[in-house]
């Protein structure tokens, strides 16, 4: 199939009328490359310039946090009411693909915050992360009050409005991967008995209110999207049936795109690994490319907005197949590429030119948690190289990458704590 005939390079019109020039998105990855003051700087500018020139129609940033005391990591960017917009305006200018879109992923970690950060861990309930021997690395969460929930909803709206003012063309609300909104959605971490807990209608209330509040403060042509788990891949957790119910609730609220992923820190299905079998999906099943396509097609059957799927897409043929309809006639509309674009920032352009495949190093350690951390560390090596103007380097040691990442994280944690204590 020629590039011109490939469905990957066909435009997509969103519900608000915005047109994305093709079906490929640079999906979000946590870069941990902020400058002093948790602001974007030269490294992020260069990294996103490379991605903008790489051929995608849509670029999603990594986590931008809505509160300075709630960080997924010490090298993350924060955007609040009082934040200087100048660095963000330059980021938007450098990172927007030609004729395309740049959306800011906005997030709150909830209980997925490291103890070393020295900040409180908020969650719908006081249920700690179960990370085995690594559990002690994470702060003990406490249940949020009604006032804190309302404040959080407002923070998402403020950050969205600031992103629009800086020149970003949309936001993506992170409601997946075990972060705070995902914690509200899951019955494993949400044991509340008030209006914010219980059945899926109550558990999804915070997400619905966040979307409504954002839509009230941004322009109609400013895109609002959601990243949602197809499932937690933990017994008794957020399920595909829950995901379908949430998407049905999002219909009619001005959501322009829903990205389907899966998993959390406890069960990193987004890397093709699961903690245990769930709904008959084994780890070997998830290890295939395009992990969540089948789930996404089922969700697409009830969605009035386009569905995007992210997870393990590395080959053009796999990407093209992922856009095909299932037997019921439903299909995903966009594809997110994450690690592939860390190792090959211009992967879409290469696909367009006829170079069809990319191979990534595997980390097949027995301990799934350490393996997931090593995958992230190896990926960050590539992000750091590209951000420094260097080519990616595929042959790197997972062990030494993880060790170096832990050392850098300690340095960044110290810098972050000094900034917070000023």
C-alpha positions as CSV (number, residue, x, y, z in Angstrom):
1,X,0.0,0.0,0.0
2,X,1.4,3.4,-1.0
3,X,1.7,6.1,1.7
4,X,-0.9,8.2,-0.1
5,X,-3.4,5.4,0.0
6,X,-2.6,4.3,3.6
7,X,-5.3,5.1,6.1
8,X,-2.5,6.3,8.4
9,X,-2.2,9.5,6.4
10,X,-5.8,10.4,6.0
11,X,-7.2,13.4,7.8
12,X,-9.6,13.1,10.8
13,X,-12.2,15.7,11.6
14,X,-13.0,16.0,15.3
15,X,-16.5,16.8,16.8
16,X,-15.6,20.4,17.3
17,X,-14.6,20.8,13.6
18,X,-10.8,20.7,14.1
19,X,-9.1,18.6,11.5
20,X,-6.0,16.5,12.4
21,X,-4.0,15.9,9.2
22,X,-3.3,12.2,9.7
23,X,-4.1,9.4,12.1
24,X,-0.8,9.3,14.0
25,X,-0.1,10.8,17.4
26,X,3.0,11.1,19.4
27,X,1.6,9.6,22.6
28,X,2.5,10.9,26.0
29,X,5.6,9.8,27.8
30,X,6.9,11.2,31.1
31,X,10.1,13.0,30.1
32,X,11.3,14.4,33.5
33,X,13.2,17.1,31.6
34,X,11.9,20.3,33.3
35,X,14.1,23.3,34.0
36,X,14.5,25.0,37.4
37,X,11.1,25.9,38.8
38,X,9.3,23.0,37.1
39,X,9.1,24.9,33.9
40,X,9.8,23.8,30.3
41,X,13.2,24.8,28.9
42,X,15.7,24.1,26.1
43,X,15.7,20.3,26.5
44,X,11.9,20.1,26.1
45,X,11.9,22.6,23.3
46,X,14.4,20.5,21.3
47,X,12.7,17.2,22.0
48,X,9.3,18.5,20.9
49,X,10.8,20.3,17.8
50,X,12.1,16.9,16.7
51,X,8.7,15.3,17.2
52,X,6.9,18.1,15.5
53,X,9.1,17.6,12.4
54,X,8.6,13.8,12.6
55,X,5.4,13.5,10.7
56,X,2.6,13.1,13.3
57,X,-0.7,15.0,13.0
58,X,-1.0,15.3,16.8
59,X,1.5,15.6,19.6
60,X,0.6,14.9,23.2
61,X,2.9,16.2,25.9
62,X,4.0,14.1,28.9
63,X,2.4,14.8,32.3
64,X,1.9,18.5,33.1
65,X,0.8,18.7,36.7
66,X,-2.1,20.8,37.9
67,X,-0.6,21.2,41.4
68,X,3.0,21.9,42.5
69,X,2.6,19.6,45.5
70,X,1.4,16.6,43.5
71,X,4.1,15.3,41.2
72,X,4.5,12.0,39.4
73,X,8.2,12.7,39.5
74,X,10.7,15.5,40.4
75,X,11.5,16.4,36.9
76,X,7.9,17.2,35.8
77,X,6.4,20.4,34.6
78,X,3.7,22.3,36.6
79,X,1.2,24.8,35.2
80,X,-0.9,26.7,37.8
81,X,-2.8,30.0,37.9
82,X,0.3,31.9,38.9
83,X,2.8,30.2,36.5
84,X,4.7,32.4,34.0
85,X,3.4,31.5,30.5
86,X,6.4,32.7,28.5
87,X,8.2,29.3,28.6
88,X,4.9,27.5,27.7
89,X,4.4,29.8,24.8
90,X,7.8,28.9,23.4
91,X,7.1,25.2,24.0
92,X,3.8,25.5,22.1
93,X,5.6,27.2,19.2
94,X,8.4,24.6,19.0
95,X,6.2,21.6,19.5
96,X,3.2,22.1,17.2
97,X,3.4,19.9,14.1
98,X,3.0,21.7,10.8
99,X,-0.7,22.0,10.2
100,X,-1.3,19.8,13.2
101,X,-2.2,19.8,16.9
102,X,-0.3,20.0,20.2
103,X,-2.3,19.0,23.3
104,X,-1.1,19.2,26.8
105,X,-1.7,16.2,29.0
106,X,-2.8,17.4,32.4
107,X,-2.7,15.2,35.5
108,X,-2.6,14.7,39.3
109,X,-0.8,11.6,40.6
110,X,-3.0,10.9,43.7
111,X,-1.4,8.1,45.6
112,X,1.2,7.4,43.0
113,X,3.7,9.8,44.5
114,X,7.0,8.9,45.9
115,X,7.7,9.2,49.7
116,X,11.0,11.0,48.9
117,X,9.1,13.9,47.3
118,X,7.9,15.0,50.8
119,X,4.4,15.8,49.7
120,X,1.0,14.5,50.8
121,X,-0.5,11.7,48.8
122,X,-4.2,12.3,48.2
123,X,-6.6,9.6,47.0
124,X,-10.3,8.9,47.0
125,X,-9.6,6.5,50.0
126,X,-6.7,5.7,52.2
127,X,-5.7,2.6,50.2
128,X,-2.0,2.4,49.7
129,X,-0.2,1.1,46.6
130,X,0.6,-2.6,46.7
131,X,4.0,-2.7,45.0
132,X,5.4,-5.6,47.0
133,X,8.8,-4.9,48.4
134,X,8.7,-1.4,46.7
135,X,5.5,-0.3,48.5
136,X,7.5,1.6,51.1
137,X,8.8,3.9,48.3
138,X,5.4,5.5,48.0
139,X,3.7,7.9,50.4
140,X,0.7,6.7,52.5
141,X,-2.4,8.2,50.9
142,X,-5.3,9.8,52.8
143,X,-8.8,10.2,51.6
144,X,-9.7,13.6,50.0
145,X,-12.3,15.9,51.5
146,X,-15.2,17.3,49.6
147,X,-13.4,20.7,49.6
148,X,-10.2,19.1,48.2
149,X,-12.2,17.4,45.4
150,X,-13.7,20.7,44.4
151,X,-10.3,22.4,44.5
152,X,-8.9,19.7,42.3
153,X,-11.7,20.0,39.7
154,X,-11.0,23.8,39.5
155,X,-7.3,23.2,39.1
156,X,-7.9,21.1,36.0
157,X,-10.0,23.9,34.6
158,X,-7.3,26.6,35.4
159,X,-4.5,24.6,33.8
160,X,-6.6,24.0,30.7
161,X,-7.3,27.7,30.3
162,X,-3.6,28.6,30.8
163,X,-2.7,26.0,28.2
164,X,-5.0,27.6,25.7
165,X,-3.5,31.0,26.5
166,X,0.0,29.7,25.9
167,X,-0.9,28.5,22.4
168,X,-1.6,24.8,22.9
169,X,-4.5,23.6,20.8
170,X,-6.0,21.2,23.3
171,X,-5.7,19.3,26.6
172,X,-5.9,15.6,27.5
173,X,-7.2,14.8,31.0
174,X,-5.3,11.8,32.3
175,X,-7.8,9.4,33.8
176,X,-5.7,6.2,33.2
177,X,-2.7,4.4,34.5
178,X,-3.6,4.5,38.2
179,X,-3.3,8.3,38.6
180,X,-5.8,10.2,40.7
181,X,-8.9,10.3,38.4
182,X,-8.2,6.6,37.6
183,X,-8.1,5.9,41.3
184,X,-11.6,7.4,41.6
185,X,-12.7,5.2,38.7
186,X,-11.4,1.9,40.3
187,X,-13.3,0.1,43.0
188,X,-10.0,-1.2,44.3
189,X,-8.8,2.3,45.3
190,X,-12.2,4.1,45.7
191,X,-14.1,2.8,48.7
192,X,-16.0,6.0,49.4
193,X,-19.7,5.8,50.3
194,X,-20.6,9.4,49.3
195,X,-21.4,10.8,45.9
196,X,-17.9,10.2,44.7
197,X,-17.8,6.4,45.3
198,X,-19.9,3.3,44.9
199,X,-21.3,2.5,41.4
200,X,-19.6,3.6,38.2
201,X,-21.8,6.6,37.9
202,X,-20.5,7.9,41.2
203,X,-16.9,6.8,40.7
204,X,-16.8,8.6,37.3
205,X,-18.4,11.8,38.7
206,X,-15.1,13.6,39.2
207,X,-14.1,13.0,35.6
208,X,-17.4,14.2,34.3
209,X,-17.2,17.4,36.5
210,X,-13.6,18.0,35.3
211,X,-14.7,17.9,31.7
212,X,-17.7,20.1,32.3
213,X,-15.6,22.7,34.1
214,X,-12.9,22.7,31.4
215,X,-15.4,23.1,28.6
216,X,-16.9,26.1,30.4
217,X,-13.6,28.0,30.3
218,X,-12.1,27.2,26.9
219,X,-13.0,28.0,23.4
220,X,-15.2,25.7,21.3
221,X,-12.3,25.0,18.9
222,X,-9.9,24.2,21.8
223,X,-9.8,20.4,21.9
224,X,-10.7,18.5,25.1
225,X,-9.7,14.8,25.3
226,X,-9.5,12.0,27.9
227,X,-7.1,9.2,28.4
228,X,-8.9,6.2,29.9
229,X,-8.0,2.7,30.9
230,X,-9.7,0.0,28.9
231,X,-9.2,-2.0,32.2
232,X,-6.9,-2.1,35.2
233,X,-5.9,-5.7,34.6
234,X,-6.4,-6.4,38.3
235,X,-9.1,-8.7,39.6
236,X,-12.0,-6.6,40.9
237,X,-10.7,-3.4,39.4
238,X,-11.9,-1.0,36.7
239,X,-13.2,-3.2,33.8
240,X,-14.0,-2.9,30.1
241,X,-17.7,-2.7,31.1
242,X,-16.8,0.3,33.3
243,X,-14.9,1.9,30.5
244,X,-17.8,1.6,28.1
245,X,-20.1,3.1,30.8
246,X,-17.7,6.1,31.3
247,X,-17.4,6.8,27.5
248,X,-21.2,6.7,27.3
249,X,-21.3,9.3,30.0
250,X,-18.8,11.5,28.2
251,X,-20.9,11.5,25.0
252,X,-22.4,14.9,24.6
253,X,-20.0,16.7,26.9
254,X,-17.8,18.2,24.2
255,X,-15.0,15.6,24.4
256,X,-13.2,15.5,21.0
257,X,-11.2,12.3,21.5
258,X,-10.8,9.4,23.9
259,X,-7.5,7.5,24.1
260,X,-7.7,3.9,25.4
261,X,-4.8,2.4,27.3
262,X,-4.6,0.2,30.3
263,X,-2.9,-0.7,33.6
264,X,-1.2,1.2,36.4
265,X,2.0,1.1,38.5
266,X,0.7,-2.0,40.1
267,X,-0.1,-3.7,36.8
268,X,1.8,-2.0,34.0
269,X,-0.3,-3.3,31.1
270,X,0.6,-0.2,29.1
271,X,4.0,-1.9,28.6
272,X,2.5,-5.2,27.7
273,X,2.8,-6.6,31.2
274,X,0.0,-7.5,33.7
275,X,0.0,-8.4,37.4
276,X,-2.4,-11.3,36.9
277,X,-4.9,-12.7,34.5
278,X,-8.0,-10.6,34.1
279,X,-11.0,-11.2,31.8
280,X,-9.1,-14.0,30.1
281,X,-6.3,-11.8,28.8
282,X,-3.0,-13.3,29.6
283,X,0.4,-11.5,29.6
284,X,1.3,-13.3,26.3
285,X,-1.9,-11.8,24.8
286,X,-1.0,-8.3,25.9
287,X,2.6,-8.6,24.6
288,X,1.5,-8.4,21.0
289,X,1.7,-5.1,19.3
290,X,-1.3,-2.7,19.5
291,X,-2.2,-4.1,23.0
292,X,-5.6,-2.5,23.4
293,X,-7.1,-2.5,19.9
294,X,-9.8,-5.1,20.6
295,X,-10.9,-3.3,23.7
296,X,-10.9,0.1,21.8
297,X,-13.1,-1.3,19.0
298,X,-15.7,-2.4,21.6
299,X,-15.6,1.1,23.2
300,X,-15.9,2.7,19.7
301,X,-19.3,1.0,19.4
302,X,-20.8,3.3,22.0
303,X,-18.7,6.5,21.5
304,X,-19.8,9.6,19.6
305,X,-16.2,10.9,19.6
306,X,-13.2,9.2,17.8
307,X,-11.3,6.6,19.8
308,X,-7.5,6.5,19.8
309,X,-5.5,3.5,21.0
310,X,-2.0,3.5,22.3
311,X,0.3,0.6,23.2
312,X,3.2,-1.2,21.5
313,X,2.7,-0.1,17.9
314,X,6.0,-0.3,16.1
315,X,5.3,-1.5,12.5
316,X,3.3,0.2,9.8
317,X,1.4,-2.9,8.9
318,X,0.3,-3.3,12.5
319,X,-0.7,0.3,12.6
320,X,-2.8,0.0,9.4
321,X,-4.4,-3.2,10.7
322,X,-5.3,-1.4,13.9
323,X,-7.4,1.1,12.0
324,X,-9.5,-1.7,10.4
325,X,-13.1,-2.3,11.4
326,X,-14.0,-5.3,13.5
327,X,-16.8,-7.7,12.5
328,X,-19.4,-5.4,14.0
329,X,-18.1,-2.5,11.8
330,X,-16.4,-0.5,14.5
331,X,-12.9,0.9,14.4
332,X,-10.4,3.1,16.2
333,X,-9.7,6.5,14.5
334,X,-6.3,7.5,15.8
335,X,-3.1,5.6,16.9
336,X,-0.8,6.7,19.6
337,X,2.9,5.9,19.3
338,X,5.1,6.3,22.5
339,X,8.3,4.4,22.8
340,X,8.6,4.0,19.1
341,X,9.0,7.8,18.8
342,X,11.5,7.9,21.6
343,X,13.8,5.6,19.6
344,X,12.8,7.0,16.2
345,X,11.4,10.6,16.5
346,X,10.6,10.7,12.8
347,X,8.9,7.3,12.6
348,X,5.8,8.6,10.7
349,X,8.0,10.2,8.1
350,X,9.9,6.9,7.7
351,X,6.7,5.0,7.3
352,X,5.5,7.5,4.7
353,X,8.8,7.0,2.8
354,X,8.5,3.2,2.8
355,X,10.7,2.2,5.9
356,X,8.1,0.1,7.6
357,X,9.5,-1.5,10.8
358,X,11.3,-0.5,14.0
359,X,12.7,-2.9,16.6
360,X,13.1,-1.9,20.2
361,X,15.2,-3.6,23.0
362,X,13.2,-5.9,25.3
363,X,13.5,-6.1,29.0
364,X,12.4,-9.6,30.0
365,X,13.3,-9.6,33.7
366,X,11.3,-11.9,35.9
367,X,10.2,-9.2,38.3
368,X,7.6,-7.2,36.4
369,X,7.9,-4.1,38.5
370,X,11.7,-3.8,38.0
371,X,11.3,-4.7,34.3
372,X,8.7,-1.9,33.9
373,X,11.1,0.6,35.6
374,X,13.9,-0.5,33.4
375,X,11.8,-0.1,30.2
376,X,11.1,3.5,31.4
377,X,14.8,4.1,32.1
378,X,15.9,2.9,28.7
379,X,13.3,5.1,27.1
380,X,14.4,8.1,29.1
381,X,18.0,7.5,27.8
382,X,16.6,8.1,24.3
383,X,14.5,11.1,25.4
384,X,17.6,12.7,27.0
385,X,19.7,12.1,23.9
386,X,17.2,13.6,21.5
387,X,16.6,16.5,23.9
388,X,20.4,17.1,23.7
389,X,20.4,17.1,19.9
390,X,21.9,13.6,19.7
391,X,20.6,10.6,17.8
392,X,18.9,7.8,19.8
393,X,21.0,4.9,20.8
394,X,19.2,1.5,20.9
395,X,22.0,-0.6,22.4
396,X,21.9,0.5,26.0
397,X,22.0,-1.6,29.2
398,X,18.7,-1.8,31.0
399,X,20.5,-2.3,34.3
400,X,22.8,0.7,34.0
401,X,20.0,2.8,32.6
402,X,17.9,2.0,35.6
403,X,20.8,2.7,38.0
404,X,21.6,6.0,36.3
405,X,17.9,7.0,36.3
406,X,17.6,6.4,40.0
407,X,20.7,8.6,40.7
408,X,19.3,11.4,38.5
409,X,15.9,11.1,40.2
410,X,17.5,11.6,43.6
411,X,19.3,14.7,42.3
412,X,16.1,16.1,40.8
413,X,14.1,15.3,44.0
414,X,16.6,17.4,46.0
415,X,16.2,20.3,43.6
416,X,12.4,19.9,43.6
417,X,12.3,20.0,47.4
418,X,14.5,23.0,47.6
419,X,12.2,24.8,45.1
420,X,9.1,23.9,47.1
421,X,10.7,25.1,50.4
422,X,11.7,28.6,49.0
